[in-house]
């Protein structure tokens, strides 16, 4: 069964597009998540403030994208994403910002 995930790309601040994601990111929809982050732009903003679940496949995609160029991740203070950033030290390779 595919987890429910909404994803869209919008023009973002400056030259960086913004990928807005809500719902659950897991192995069942990881290809859609990866494709959205494959924007042909040197920098990218990923708004994860609407994400309710993210598994290790999603974390791997974020680390991979951060290795390709500047990445900024937005999140809600009391969210699974904030905890994920702390545990995985994603903030060491990407700019993280509370929304």
Residue pairs with C-beta under 8 A, 6 or more apart in sequence:
1 28
2 28
2 29
3 23
3 24
3 25
3 26
3 28
3 29
3 53
4 23
4 24
5 21
5 22
5 23
5 24
5 25
5 29
5 32
5 33
6 20
6 21
6 22
6 23
6 50
7 19
7 20
7 21
7 22
7 32
7 33
7 36
8 19
8 20
8 36
9 17
9 18
9 19
9 20
9 36
9 39
10 17
10 18
10 20
11 17
11 18
12 18
12 44
12 45
13 45
14 43
15 41
15 43
16 41
16 43
16 44
16 45
16 70
16 72
17 39
17 41
17 44
17 45
18 44
18 45
18 46
18 47
19 36
19 37
19 39
19 44
19 45
19 46
19 47
20 47
20 50
21 33
21 36
21 46
21 47
21 48
21 50
21 51
22 50
22 51
22 52
23 50
23 51
23 52
23 53
24 51
24 52
24 53
24 54
25 33
25 51
25 53
25 54
25 55
25 57
25 58
26 53
26 54
26 55
26 57
26 58
27 55
27 57
30 57
30 58
30 61
33 58
33 61
34 61
37 44
37 46
37 61
37 62
37 65
41 69
42 69
42 70
43 69
43 70
43 71
43 72
44 65
44 69
44 70
44 71
44 72
45 71
45 72
45 73
45 74
46 62
46 65
46 71
46 72
46 73
46 74
47 74
47 99
48 54
48 73
48 74
48 75
48 79
48 81
49 74
49 75
49 76
49 79
49 81
49 99
51 75
51 79
51 80
51 81
52 80
53 80
54 80
54 81
54 84
59 84
59 88
59 90
62 71
62 73
62 90
62 94
63 88
63 90
63 93
65 71
66 90
66 93
66 94
67 93
70 95
71 93
71 94
71 95
72 94
72 95
72 96
72 97
73 81
73 85
73 90
73 94
73 95
73 96
73 97
74 96
74 97
74 98
74 99
75 81
75 82
75 85
75 96
75 97
75 98
75 99
76 82
76 98
76 99
77 98
82 98
84 90
85 91
85 96
90 96
